[in-house]
Amino acid sequence: MSTSGADRVAASMSDTVELVVGRIGRAHGIRGDLMVEVRTDDPELRFAAGASLRTDPAARGPLVVESGRVHSGRLVLHFVGVDDRTRAEELRNTLLLVDVPRDEEPDDPDEYYDHQLIGLAAVLPGGETVGEVTDVLHLPAQDVLALRRPDGREALVPFVTEIVPEVDLVAGRVVVDPPAGLLDDVPEADEADGPAGPDGADPAATGPA
């Protein structure tokens, strides 16, 4: 299970949504090539030669892909007009953006755009509501759903089938089957104890001299 496209969605009431499809990393070589962190499941489409990408910050773009290749498992792009390392380094950490129709869906039925997930209710297999999806985090190891709990706190849930077995866009919910401890409430500290340890001693006064 994965998400396709953005790690954020622009707030818009138009017929399109803005997706983040990549983030520019360090320069590669001296001729303006750049390493790109891919945040889309359609890199062949989004980064095809001739593709025009808007940027965040906006003043750095738009950028037009001149060529691309894979080097050591990482995407390397060359943009039109970026022909030396100095210019390439100026683009580091730039987000690459595209607009897609609001009703567009990924080809893979097990993939979702971020904007499809944000706002969905998170419920346990038995139906109890445990929060609302507020963001999708694209971390190196896996995607993670950020939930706002009913008490206002945030919980992070790995977006994998074992923990999120069902996404029902029609019903407006995701089913979360958390392992023990993932959504457990954090017990409130007993203010009466103050800084003392469990035996009443001051922790600062214990331990080796």
PyMOL commands that set and color helices and strands:
alter all, ss='L'
color gray80, all
select helices_A, chain A and resi 43-46+58-60+85-90+114-117+191-193+203-205
alter helices_A, ss='H'
color red, helices_A
select strands_A, chain A and resi 2-3+16-28+33-38+52-56+63-71+74-79+95-101+111-112+121-123+129-138+143-148+154-158+166-168+173-175
alter strands_A, ss='S'
color yellow, strands_A
deselect
rebuild
show_as cartoon
